[in-house]
Amino acid sequence: MNPPTNVPDPSMSMHQDLSPPTTPSRVGPPSNIGWAVTALIFFWPLAFSAFSHSSKVLPHWIVGDVAAAERSSERARILGQLALLFGAVVAVSVLWFVATTSVMTSAGTKAW
């Protein structure tokens, strides 16, 4: 005599796990918001574009456009670095001008 087929198997649990299999999720590119803040501090005109690109990273990543997310992240970083470089060049130039002017003034010559 065969066992009835409608009897549940005791080895099967009553609650099946229906969640998707756990796979390591890839972390999105950094937003580089820090570089956008750097752009704001050192050369604010570049900060507008840096913040714009920085704020687009997550929306691109969420919809699955990985290339656009990485491109926006890279642009925000580059703009921040350019602003830092420009700010450093301006600061060094101003310091050089002040030092040169003060040396010429103290020597009794006119700077102009």
N, CA, C and O atoms as a GROMACS GRO file, in nm:
protein
  448
    1MET      N    1   0.084  -0.116   0.000
    1MET     CA    2   0.000   0.000   0.000
    1MET      C    3   0.090   0.124   0.000
    1MET      O    4   0.185   0.133   0.078
    2ASN      N    5   0.059   0.218  -0.087
    2ASN     CA    6   0.137   0.340  -0.101
    2ASN      C    7   0.084   0.448  -0.006
    2ASN      O    8  -0.037   0.455   0.018
    3PRO      N    9   0.176   0.532   0.049
    3PRO     CA   10   0.129   0.640   0.135
    3PRO      C   11   0.052   0.744   0.055
    3PRO      O   12   0.078   0.762  -0.064
    4PRO      N   13  -0.041   0.812   0.118
    4PRO     CA   14  -0.117   0.915   0.045
    4PRO      C   15  -0.025   1.028  -0.001
    4PRO      O   16   0.071   1.064   0.067
    5THR      N   17  -0.056   1.084  -0.116
    5THR     CA   18   0.030   1.188  -0.175
    5THR      C   19  -0.001   1.327  -0.124
    5THR      O   20   0.080   1.418  -0.145
    6ASN      N   21  -0.112   1.348  -0.058
    6ASN     CA   22  -0.147   1.483  -0.013
    6ASN      C   23  -0.097   1.513   0.128
    6ASN      O   24  -0.129   1.618   0.182
    7VAL      N   25  -0.021   1.423   0.188
    7VAL     CA   26   0.034   1.445   0.321
    7VAL      C   27   0.163   1.525   0.306
    7VAL      O   28   0.250   1.488   0.227
    8PRO      N   29   0.177   1.636   0.380
    8PRO     CA   30   0.299   1.717   0.366
    8PRO      C   31   0.420   1.642   0.418
    8PRO      O   32   0.413   1.563   0.512
    9ASP      N   33   0.531   1.669   0.355
    9ASP     CA   34   0.658   1.608   0.395
    9ASP      C   35   0.705   1.675   0.523
    9ASP      O   36   0.718   1.798   0.525
   10PRO      N   37   0.731   1.600   0.631
   10PRO     CA   38   0.773   1.662   0.756
   10PRO      C   39   0.908   1.733   0.746
   10PRO      O   40   0.939   1.817   0.831
   11SER      N   41   0.988   1.700   0.647
   11SER     CA   42   1.118   1.767   0.635
   11SER      C   43   1.105   1.908   0.577
   11SER      O   44   1.197   1.988   0.588
   12MET      N   45   0.991   1.937   0.515
   12MET     CA   46   0.968   2.071   0.459
   12MET      C   47   0.915   2.162   0.570
   12MET      O   48   0.829   2.122   0.648
   13SER      N   49   0.966   2.282   0.576
   13SER     CA   50   0.917   2.375   0.677
   13SER      C   51   0.786   2.437   0.630
   13SER      O   52   0.757   2.442   0.510
   14MET      N   53   0.709   2.481   0.723
   14MET     CA   54   0.580   2.541   0.690
   14MET      C   55   0.599   2.681   0.631
   14MET      O   56   0.513   2.728   0.556
   15HIS      N   57   0.707   2.747   0.664
   15HIS     CA   58   0.732   2.883   0.615
   15HIS      C   59   0.852   2.879   0.523
   15HIS      O   60   0.964   2.857   0.567
   16GLN      N   61   0.827   2.900   0.398
   16GLN     CA   62   0.937   2.901   0.302
   16GLN      C   63   0.992   3.043   0.291
   16GLN      O   64   0.917   3.141   0.296
   17ASP      N   65   1.120   3.051   0.276
   17ASP     CA   66   1.186   3.180   0.260
   17ASP      C   67   1.172   3.222   0.114
   17ASP      O   68   1.233   3.162   0.025
   18LEU      N   69   1.093   3.325   0.091
   18LEU     CA   70   1.070   3.371  -0.045
   18LEU      C   71   1.156   3.491  -0.082
   18LEU      O   72   1.141   3.547  -0.191
   19SER      N   73   1.246   3.530   0.007
   19SER     CA   74   1.332   3.644  -0.023
   19SER      C   75   1.434   3.605  -0.130
   19SER      O   76   1.470   3.488  -0.143
   20PRO      N   77   1.478   3.703  -0.208
   20PRO     CA   78   1.575   3.672  -0.312
   20PRO      C   79   1.706   3.625  -0.250
   20PRO      O   80   1.737   3.660  -0.136
   21PRO      N   81   1.780   3.547  -0.322
   21PRO     CA   82   1.907   3.500  -0.267
   21PRO      C   83   1.998   3.619  -0.238
   21PRO      O   84   2.001   3.717  -0.312
   22THR      N   85   2.071   3.606  -0.131
   22THR     CA   86   2.159   3.717  -0.093
   22THR      C   87   2.287   3.710  -0.174
   22THR      O   88   2.362   3.613  -0.168
   23THR      N   89   2.309   3.815  -0.248
   23THR     CA   90   2.432   3.829  -0.324
   23THR      C   91   2.495   3.960  -0.282
   23THR      O   92   2.424   4.056  -0.252
   24PRO      N   93   2.624   3.966  -0.280
   24PRO     CA   94   2.687   4.092  -0.241
   24PRO      C   95   2.650   4.201  -0.341
   24PRO      O   96   2.675   4.188  -0.461
   25SER      N   97   2.592   4.308  -0.291
   25SER     CA   98   2.552   4.417  -0.379
   25SER      C   99   2.672   4.509  -0.403
   25SER      O  100   2.752   4.533  -0.313
   26ARG      N  101   2.681   4.557  -0.522
   26ARG     CA  102   2.790   4.646  -0.558
   26ARG      C  103   2.760   4.785  -0.503
   26ARG      O  104   2.648   4.834  -0.516
   27VAL      N  105   2.858   4.845  -0.443
   27VAL     CA  106   2.842   4.979  -0.388
   27VAL      C  107   2.860   5.078  -0.502
   27VAL      O  108   2.950   5.064  -0.584
   28GLY      N  109   2.775   5.178  -0.504
   28GLY     CA  110   2.781   5.279  -0.610
   28GLY      C  111   2.903   5.368  -0.597
   28GLY      O  112   2.972   5.365  -0.495
   29PRO      N  113   2.929   5.446  -0.700
   29PRO     CA  114   3.043   5.537  -0.696
   29PRO      C  115   3.021   5.646  -0.592
   29PRO      O  116   2.906   5.679  -0.561
   30PRO      N  117   3.127   5.701  -0.539
   30PRO     CA  118   3.110   5.808  -0.439
   30PRO      C  119   3.050   5.932  -0.504
   30PRO      O  120   3.072   5.959  -0.622
   31SER      N  121   2.974   6.007  -0.426
   31SER     CA  122   2.912   6.128  -0.481
   31SER      C  123   3.013   6.242  -0.493
   31SER      O  124   2.992   6.336  -0.569
   32ASN      N  125   3.122   6.233  -0.418
   32ASN     CA  126   3.226   6.337  -0.417
   32ASN      C  127   3.171   6.473  -0.376
   32ASN      O  128   3.210   6.576  -0.429
   33ILE      N  129   3.081   6.470  -0.281
   33ILE     CA  130   3.025   6.594  -0.227
   33ILE      C  131   3.133   6.678  -0.158
   33ILE      O  132   3.125   6.801  -0.156
   34GLY      N  133   3.232   6.612  -0.104
   34GLY     CA  134   3.343   6.683  -0.040
   34GLY      C  135   3.420   6.770  -0.139
   34GLY      O  136   3.461   6.881  -0.107
   35TRP      N  137   3.438   6.717  -0.260
   35TRP     CA  138   3.505   6.797  -0.362
   35TRP      C  139   3.417   6.914  -0.406
   35TRP      O  140   3.468   7.020  -0.440
   36ALA      N  141   3.287   6.895  -0.404
   36ALA     CA  142   3.196   7.006  -0.437
   36ALA      C  143   3.205   7.116  -0.331
   36ALA      O  144   3.202   7.235  -0.364
   37VAL      N  145   3.217   7.076  -0.205
   37VAL     CA  146   3.234   7.176  -0.097
   37VAL      C  147   3.369   7.246  -0.113
   37VAL      O  148   3.380   7.367  -0.091
   38THR      N  149   3.471   7.171  -0.152
   38THR     CA  150   3.602   7.232  -0.177
   38THR      C  151   3.591   7.336  -0.288
   38THR      O  152   3.650   7.444  -0.279
   39ALA      N  153   3.516   7.304  -0.391
   39ALA     CA  154   3.496   7.400  -0.500
   39ALA      C  155   3.425   7.525  -0.450
   39ALA      O  156   3.456   7.636  -0.492
   40LEU      N  157   3.330   7.506  -0.359
   40LEU     CA  158   3.258   7.620  -0.302
   40LEU      C  159   3.353   7.711  -0.224
   40LEU      O  160   3.340   7.834  -0.230
   41ILE      N  161   3.445   7.653  -0.153
   41ILE     CA  162   3.537   7.730  -0.070
   41ILE      C  163   3.644   7.801  -0.154
   41ILE      O  164   3.672   7.918  -0.132
   42PHE      N  165   3.703   7.730  -0.250
   42PHE     CA  166   3.819   7.784  -0.320
   42PHE      C  167   3.786   7.858  -0.450
   42PHE      O  168   3.858   7.951  -0.486
   43PHE      N  169   3.682   7.819  -0.520
   43PHE     CA  170   3.645   7.890  -0.643
   43PHE      C  171   3.498   7.861  -0.670
   43PHE      O  172   3.463   7.765  -0.739
   44TRP      N  173   3.412   7.945  -0.614
   44TRP     CA  174   3.269   7.917  -0.612
   44TRP      C  175   3.203   7.902  -0.747
   44TRP      O  176   3.104   7.829  -0.755
   45PRO      N  177   3.250   7.966  -0.856
   45PRO     CA  178   3.181   7.942  -0.984
   45PRO      C  179   3.180   7.795  -1.027
   45PRO      O  180   3.084   7.751  -1.090
   46LEU      N  181   3.284   7.720  -0.995
   46LEU     CA  182   3.285   7.578  -1.029
   46LEU      C  183   3.197   7.495  -0.936
   46LEU      O  184   3.161   7.382  -0.970
   47ALA      N  185   3.162   7.550  -0.822
   47ALA     CA  186   3.083   7.476  -0.724
   47ALA      C  187   2.943   7.445  -0.775
   47ALA      O  188   2.887   7.340  -0.741
   48PHE      N  189   2.885   7.532  -0.856
   48PHE     CA  190   2.751   7.507  -0.909
   48PHE      C  191   2.748   7.376  -0.988
   48PHE      O  192   2.662   7.291  -0.967
   49SER      N  193   2.841   7.362  -1.077
   49SER     CA  194   2.847   7.242  -1.159
   49SER      C  195   2.888   7.121  -1.076
   49SER      O  196   2.836   7.011  -1.097
   50ALA      N  197   2.980   7.140  -0.983
   50ALA     CA  198   3.024   7.028  -0.899
   50ALA      C  199   2.909   6.974  -0.814
   50ALA      O  200   2.891   6.853  -0.804
   51PHE      N  201   2.830   7.063  -0.754
   51PHE     CA  202   2.715   7.018  -0.676
   51PHE      C  203   2.611   6.953  -0.765
   51PHE      O  204   2.548   6.855  -0.725
   52SER      N  205   2.592   7.005  -0.884
   52SER     CA  206   2.495   6.947  -0.976
   52SER      C  207   2.534   6.804  -1.012
   52SER      O  208   2.450   6.713  -1.006
   53HIS      N  209   2.659   6.783  -1.048
   53HIS     CA  210   2.705   6.648  -1.082
   53HIS      C  211   2.703   6.556  -0.960
   53HIS      O  212   2.667   6.439  -0.971
   54SER      N  213   2.740   6.609  -0.847
   54SER     CA  214   2.742   6.529  -0.724
   54SER      C  215   2.602   6.480  -0.687
   54SER      O  216   2.585   6.368  -0.640
   55SER      N  217   2.502   6.565  -0.708
   55SER     CA  218   2.365   6.526  -0.672
   55SER      C  219   2.302   6.431  -0.772
   55SER      O  220   2.197   6.374  -0.743
   56LYS      N  221   2.362   6.411  -0.887
   56LYS     CA  222   2.308   6.320  -0.988
   56LYS      C  223   2.361   6.177  -0.975
   56LYS      O  224   2.310   6.087  -1.041
   57VAL      N  225   2.461   6.155  -0.892
   57VAL     CA  226   2.522   6.023  -0.883
   57VAL      C  227   2.421   5.919  -0.834
   57VAL      O  228   2.403   5.816  -0.900
   58LEU      N  229   2.356   5.943  -0.722
   58LEU     CA  230   2.263   5.845  -0.666
   58LEU      C  231   2.142   5.819  -0.756
   58LEU      O  232   2.107   5.703  -0.775
   59PRO      N  233   2.077   5.922  -0.812
   59PRO     CA  234   1.965   5.891  -0.903
   59PRO      C  235   2.005   5.806  -1.023
   59PRO      O  236   1.931   5.716  -1.063
   60HIS      N  237   2.122   5.833  -1.080
   60HIS     CA  238   2.169   5.750  -1.192
   60HIS      C  239   2.192   5.607  -1.144
   60HIS      O  240   2.158   5.511  -1.214
   61TRP      N  241   2.250   5.592  -1.026
   61TRP     CA  242   2.280   5.459  -0.974
   61TRP      C  243   2.152   5.381  -0.946
   61TRP      O  244   2.145   5.261  -0.974
   62ILE      N  245   2.051   5.448  -0.892
   62ILE     CA  246   1.926   5.381  -0.857
   62ILE      C  247   1.855   5.327  -0.981
   62ILE      O  248   1.801   5.216  -0.978
   63VAL      N  249   1.854   5.403  -1.089
   63VAL     CA  250   1.787   5.355  -1.211
   63VAL      C  251   1.873   5.257  -1.289
   63VAL      O  252   1.828   5.203  -1.390
   64GLY      N  253   1.994   5.234  -1.244
   64GLY     CA  254   2.080   5.134  -1.308
   64GLY      C  255   2.174   5.187  -1.413
   64GLY      O  256   2.240   5.109  -1.481
   65ASP      N  257   2.181   5.318  -1.428
   65ASP     CA  258   2.272   5.377  -1.527
   65ASP      C  259   2.409   5.396  -1.461
   65ASP      O  260   2.444   5.505  -1.418
   66VAL      N  261   2.484   5.288  -1.456
   66VAL     CA  262   2.612   5.286  -1.386
   66VAL      C  263   2.712   5.382  -1.452
   66VAL      O  264   2.785   5.453  -1.384
   67ALA      N  265   2.714   5.382  -1.584
   67ALA     CA  266   2.810   5.469  -1.655
   67ALA      C  267   2.785   5.616  -1.626
   67ALA      O  268   2.879   5.692  -1.604
   68ALA      N  269   2.659   5.657  -1.624
   68ALA     CA  270   2.626   5.796  -1.596
   68ALA      C  271   2.658   5.832  -1.451
   68ALA      O  272   2.703   5.943  -1.423
   69ALA      N  273   2.636   5.738  -1.359
   69ALA     CA  274   2.668   5.762  -1.218
   69ALA      C  275   2.818   5.781  -1.200
   69ALA      O  276   2.862   5.872  -1.130
   70GLU      N  277   2.896   5.695  -1.265
   70GLU     CA  278   3.042   5.708  -1.254
   70GLU      C  279   3.092   5.835  -1.321
   70GLU      O  280   3.185   5.898  -1.272
   71ARG      N  281   3.030   5.872  -1.432
   71ARG     CA  282   3.069   5.995  -1.503
   71ARG      C  283   3.039   6.118  -1.417
   71ARG      O  284   3.121   6.209  -1.408
   72SER      N  285   2.923   6.121  -1.354
   72SER     CA  286   2.887   6.234  -1.268
   72SER      C  287   2.979   6.242  -1.147
   72SER      O  288   3.020   6.351  -1.106
   73SER      N  289   3.013   6.127  -1.090
   73SER     CA  290   3.104   6.123  -0.976
   73SER      C  291   3.242   6.176  -1.015
   73SER      O  292   3.303   6.255  -0.942
   74GLU      N  293   3.290   6.132  -1.131
   74GLU     CA  294   3.422   6.176  -1.179
   74GLU      C  295   3.424   6.326  -1.208
   74GLU      O  296   3.522   6.394  -1.176
   75ARG      N  297   3.318   6.377  -1.267
   75ARG     CA  298   3.313   6.521  -1.298
   75ARG      C  299   3.310   6.606  -1.171
   75ARG      O  300   3.374   6.711  -1.164
   76ALA      N  301   3.236   6.561  -1.071
   76ALA     CA  302   3.231   6.636  -0.945
   76ALA      C  303   3.371   6.640  -0.881
   76ALA      O  304   3.412   6.743  -0.828
   77ARG      N  305   3.443   6.527  -0.887
   77ARG     CA  306   3.578   6.521  -0.831
   77ARG      C  307   3.673   6.613  -0.908
   77ARG      O  308   3.751   6.688  -0.848
   78ILE      N  309   3.667   6.607  -1.040
   78ILE     CA  310   3.757   6.689  -1.122
   78ILE      C  311   3.730   6.838  -1.101
   78ILE      O  312   3.825   6.916  -1.090
   79LEU      N  313   3.604   6.877  -1.094
   79LEU     CA  314   3.572   7.018  -1.072
   79LEU      C  315   3.620   7.066  -0.936
   79LEU      O  316   3.670   7.178  -0.923
   80GLY      N  317   3.607   6.983  -0.834
   80GLY     CA  318   3.658   7.018  -0.702
   80GLY      C  319   3.809   7.033  -0.702
   80GLY      O  320   3.863   7.125  -0.640
   81GLN      N  321   3.876   6.943  -0.771
   81GLN     CA  322   4.022   6.951  -0.777
   81GLN      C  323   4.068   7.073  -0.856
   81GLN      O  324   4.167   7.137  -0.820
   82LEU      N  325   3.997   7.105  -0.963
   82LEU     CA  326   4.032   7.226  -1.039
   82LEU      C  327   4.012   7.352  -0.955
   82LEU      O  328   4.093   7.444  -0.961
   83ALA      N  329   3.905   7.355  -0.878
   83ALA     CA  330   3.880   7.471  -0.791
   83ALA      C  331   3.990   7.483  -0.687
   83ALA      O  332   4.036   7.593  -0.658
   84LEU      N  333   4.032   7.370  -0.630
   84LEU     CA  334   4.141   7.372  -0.532
   84LEU      C  335   4.270   7.422  -0.596
   84LEU      O  336   4.342   7.503  -0.537
   85LEU      N  337   4.300   7.374  -0.715
   85LEU     CA  338   4.421   7.418  -0.786
   85LEU      C  339   4.414   7.568  -0.815
   85LEU      O  340   4.512   7.640  -0.794
   86PHE      N  341   4.301   7.614  -0.864
   86PHE     CA  342   4.285   7.756  -0.894
   86PHE      C  343   4.298   7.840  -0.768
   86PHE      O  344   4.365   7.944  -0.769
   87GLY      N  345   4.236   7.796  -0.660
   87GLY     CA  346   4.246   7.869  -0.533
   87GLY      C  347   4.388   7.874  -0.482
   87GLY      O  348   4.431   7.976  -0.428
   88ALA      N  349   4.462   7.764  -0.498
   88ALA     CA  350   4.602   7.762  -0.453
   88ALA      C  351   4.688   7.856  -0.537
   88ALA      O  352   4.774   7.926  -0.484
   89VAL      N  353   4.665   7.858  -0.667
   89VAL     CA  354   4.741   7.947  -0.755
   89VAL      C  355   4.712   8.093  -0.720
   89VAL      O  356   4.805   8.174  -0.713
   90VAL      N  357   4.588   8.126  -0.696
   90VAL     CA  358   4.552   8.263  -0.659
   90VAL      C  359   4.614   8.300  -0.525
   90VAL      O  360   4.666   8.410  -0.509
   91ALA      N  361   4.609   8.209  -0.427
   91ALA     CA  362   4.666   8.236  -0.295
   91ALA      C  363   4.817   8.259  -0.304
   91ALA      O  364   4.869   8.352  -0.243
   92VAL      N  365   4.886   8.175  -0.378
   92VAL     CA  366   5.031   8.191  -0.394
   92VAL      C  367   5.063   8.321  -0.467
   92VAL      O  368   5.158   8.390  -0.431
   93SER      N  369   4.985   8.353  -0.568
   93SER     CA  370   5.007   8.478  -0.642
   93SER      C  371   4.988   8.600  -0.554
   93SER      O  372   5.067   8.694  -0.559
   94VAL      N  373   4.883   8.599  -0.473
   94VAL     CA  374   4.858   8.712  -0.382
   94VAL      C  375   4.970   8.723  -0.280
   94VAL      O  376   5.020   8.833  -0.254
   95LEU      N  377   5.012   8.611  -0.223
   95LEU     CA  378   5.124   8.614  -0.126
   95LEU      C  379   5.252   8.665  -0.191
   95LEU      O  380   5.325   8.744  -0.130
   96TRP      N  381   5.280   8.622  -0.313
   96TRP     CA  382   5.399   8.667  -0.383
   96TRP      C  383   5.391   8.817  -0.410
   96TRP      O  384   5.489   8.889  -0.393
   97PHE      N  385   5.273   8.866  -0.452
   97PHE     CA  386   5.255   9.007  -0.479
   97PHE      C  387   5.274   9.090  -0.352
   97PHE      O  388   5.341   9.193  -0.354
   98VAL      N  389   5.215   9.046  -0.241
   98VAL     CA  390   5.227   9.118  -0.114
   98VAL      C  391   5.372   9.119  -0.067
   98VAL      O  392   5.423   9.223  -0.024
   99ALA      N  393   5.439   9.004  -0.077
   99ALA     CA  394   5.578   8.997  -0.033
   99ALA      C  395   5.667   9.086  -0.120
   99ALA      O  396   5.753   9.157  -0.068
  100THR      N  397   5.647   9.080  -0.250
  100THR     CA  398   5.728   9.162  -0.341
  100THR      C  399   5.703   9.311  -0.318
  100THR      O  400   5.797   9.390  -0.316
  101THR      N  401   5.579   9.348  -0.300
  101THR     CA  402   5.545   9.488  -0.276
  101THR      C  403   5.604   9.538  -0.145
  101THR      O  404   5.656   9.649  -0.137
  102SER      N  405   5.596   9.454  -0.041
  102SER     CA  406   5.650   9.498   0.088
  102SER      C  407   5.802   9.509   0.084
  102SER      O  408   5.859   9.597   0.148
  103VAL      N  409   5.869   9.421   0.011
  103VAL     CA  410   6.015   9.429   0.000
  103VAL      C  411   6.055   9.555  -0.078
  103VAL      O  412   6.147   9.626  -0.039
  104MET      N  413   5.986   9.582  -0.186
  104MET     CA  414   6.017   9.703  -0.265
  104MET      C  415   5.986   9.831  -0.187
  104MET      O  416   6.060   9.929  -0.197
  105THR      N  417   5.879   9.829  -0.112
  105THR     CA  418   5.843   9.947  -0.033
  105THR      C  419   5.944   9.972   0.077
  105THR      O  420   5.982  10.086   0.102
  106SER      N  421   5.989   9.866   0.142
  106SER     CA  422   6.085   9.883   0.250
  106SER      C  423   6.223   9.921   0.198
  106SER      O  424   6.303   9.980   0.271
  107ALA      N  425   6.251   9.889   0.071
  107ALA     CA  426   6.380   9.925   0.013
  107ALA      C  427   6.379  10.068  -0.041
  107ALA      O  428   6.483  10.120  -0.083
  108GLY      N  429   6.263  10.132  -0.041
  108GLY     CA  430   6.255  10.271  -0.084
  108GLY      C  431   6.222  10.287  -0.231
  108GLY      O  432   6.225  10.400  -0.281
  109THR      N  433   6.191  10.179  -0.300
  109THR     CA  434   6.154  10.190  -0.442
  109THR      C  435   6.002  10.177  -0.453
  109THR      O  436   5.936  10.118  -0.367
  110LYS      N  437   5.951  10.231  -0.559
  110LYS     CA  438   5.806  10.219  -0.583
  110LYS      C  439   5.777  10.086  -0.652
  110LYS      O  440   5.852  10.040  -0.738
  111ALA      N  441   5.666  10.026  -0.610
  111ALA     CA  442   5.629   9.896  -0.667
  111ALA      C  443   5.574   9.912  -0.809
  111ALA      O  444   5.576   9.817  -0.888
  112TRP      N  445   5.527  10.031  -0.841
  112TRP     CA  446   5.468  10.049  -0.973
  112TRP      C  447   5.560  10.124  -1.060
  112TRP      O  448   5.528  10.150  -1.176
   0.00000   0.00000   0.00000
